[in-house]
Amino acid sequence: MSLQFHTVPVTPFQQNCTLLWCEDSLRAAVVDPGGDIDKILAAVEERGLKLEKILLTHGHLDHVGGTAELSKQLQLPIEGPHEDDAFWIEQLALQTQMFGFPPVETFTLDRWLHQGDTVTVGDETLEVHHCPGHTPGHVILFHRPTNLALVGDVLFAGSIGRTDFPRGDHDTLIRSIKEKLWPLGDEVRFVPGHGPMSTFGHERQTNPFVADKRFG
């Protein structure tokens, strides 16, 4: 058994929407379908996958904007984020105005996610870690057998998530990275919400915001 992944950059923000699938069953999840549903579905079809759910890391528009459309079209359940991001999802109409996006429908989740929960993709299981700071309800997904993490906008190659949005908090974000991400191991590869992949070990050495040397 193995978990495979493919990223599809969507929206004008080039947000990394990620397809996750179980190699044995070809059952798949879409993580953070921010928009461009046709592009996402083309990638699904190209790989012969069967979508079974939508997973969300947090409630920002560029990560959730296509959720209602995709869920309705394929009758997919929606899991995540943590309910502290409920206000972001409830304010989707306001977010579209803020960011100059076309209107999108709001949606109702089937399951909020919490620290210590797990989610399944086909026969594979991923751990849920609550990592607030960028948003209060941000979660990351970790597949221990392949050392793969999907970290949304918590951490990037060479940077960290913004904390100047409502209920963002810089100190909380730094603590989430140090206490929730680093213990998973230096060898962990991660898919960020934007930009290229990296590893936790590389960021601990080189990231100007969270490198170990900053903390003595």
Salt bridges, closest charged atoms under 4 A:
ASP32 OD2 - HIS63 ND1 2.82
GLU52 OE1 - ARG27 NH1 3.74
ASP62 OD2 - HIS63 NE2 3.63
ASP62 OD2 - HIS194 NE2 3.14
GLU79 OE2 - LYS53 NZ 3.24
GLU79 OE1 - ARG111 NH1 3.13
GLU83 OE1 - HIS114 NE2 2.66
ASP84 OD2 - HIS82 ND1 3.76
GLU105 OE1 - LYS72 NZ 2.87
ASP117 OD2 - ARG111 NH2 3.98
ASP117 OD2 - HIS114 ND1 3.55
ASP123 OD1 - ARG27 NH2 2.91
GLU124 OE1 - HIS143 NE2 2.72
GLU127 OE1 - HIS129 NE2 2.98
GLU127 OE2 - ARG144 NE 2.52
ASP153 OD2 - HIS58 NE2 3.50
ASP153 OD2 - HIS63 NE2 3.03
ASP153 OD2 - HIS134 NE2 3.38
ASP153 OD1 - HIS194 NE2 3.51
ASP164 OD1 - ARG162 NE 3.00
ASP186 OD1 - ARG204 NH1 3.40
ASP212 OD2 - ARG204 NE 3.07
